[in-house]
Amino acid sequence: MHHELVSRALAYVSCFSTASLLMTSMAIAAINVGRTPSLCAPHACVAGIVIGKDGQYGALESPAQIDALAAKLWSAKA
């Protein structure tokens, strides 16, 4: 009987703890929704390179420019 009571109490505490963590994370997510965007707002900043939204590929117009950017990004990653 005593073990059942302790087990049930631990189950309630665990459930309450899980629910409170869920509510806390949802509150934090709700607060972060209204925040202003990062410093790179209208552009994408990757490894110090800013790519504007001029077209489908930004200001990149030829495959050679895309290859050069890809090589620079991969070298920055290594």
C-alpha positions as MATLAB code, in Angstrom:
seq = 'MHHELVSRALAYVSCFSTASLLMTSMAIAAINVGRTPSLCAPHACVAGIVIGKDGQYGALESPAQIDALAAKLWSAKA';
ca = [
       0.000    0.000    0.000;
       2.763    2.431    0.933;
       4.640    1.689   -2.312;
       1.535    2.360   -4.373;
       1.118    5.757   -2.731;
       4.747    6.710   -3.350;
       4.574    5.451   -6.935;
       1.384    7.391   -7.622;
       2.855   10.560   -6.069;
       5.955   10.247   -8.255;
       3.766    9.773  -11.328;
       1.806   12.944  -10.529;
       5.012   14.919   -9.916;
       6.472   13.664  -13.187;
       3.315   14.557  -15.106;
       3.170   18.012  -13.525;
       6.858   18.598  -14.301;
       6.400   17.587  -17.936;
       3.358   19.825  -18.319;
       5.140   22.803  -16.771;
       8.159   22.339  -19.062;
       5.845   22.180  -22.065;
       4.052   25.372  -21.014;
       7.361   27.144  -20.408;
       8.714   26.192  -23.836;
       5.488   27.301  -25.503;
       5.625   30.640  -23.688;
       9.215   31.186  -24.792;
       8.304   30.278  -28.383;
       5.377   32.720  -28.283;
       7.682   35.500  -27.073;
      10.256   34.779  -29.801;
       7.628   34.958  -32.559;
       7.356   38.738  -32.246;
      11.079   39.445  -32.178;
      12.748   41.466  -34.886;
      14.787   39.562  -37.463;
      18.555   39.255  -37.255;
      21.029   41.783  -38.634;
      20.928   40.049  -42.019;
      17.174   40.644  -42.307;
      16.525   41.096  -46.045;
      19.624   39.124  -47.077;
      21.141   35.781  -46.246;
      24.508   36.058  -44.475;
      26.727   33.036  -44.920;
      30.398   33.060  -43.912;
      30.648   36.820  -44.338;
      29.010   36.835  -47.776;
      25.767   38.723  -48.316;
      23.520   37.468  -51.114;
      20.751   39.864  -52.136;
      17.288   38.832  -53.288;
      17.667   40.018  -56.874;
      16.492   36.850  -58.581;
      16.233   33.145  -58.095;
      19.943   32.950  -57.286;
      20.384   36.486  -55.941;
      22.886   38.515  -57.949;
      24.460   35.349  -59.361;
      23.751   35.205  -63.071;
      26.026   32.502  -64.462;
      26.971   28.973  -63.441;
      30.591   30.137  -63.091;
      29.573   32.642  -60.396;
      27.602   29.940  -58.568;
      30.579   27.559  -58.753;
      32.929   30.264  -57.424;
      30.583   31.003  -54.517;
      30.194   27.286  -53.749;
      33.980   26.849  -53.713;
      34.380   29.825  -51.366;
      31.688   28.515  -49.014;
      33.146   25.005  -48.943;
      36.635   26.362  -48.245;
      35.239   28.467  -45.388;
      33.530   25.374  -43.972;
      36.756   23.334  -43.881;
];
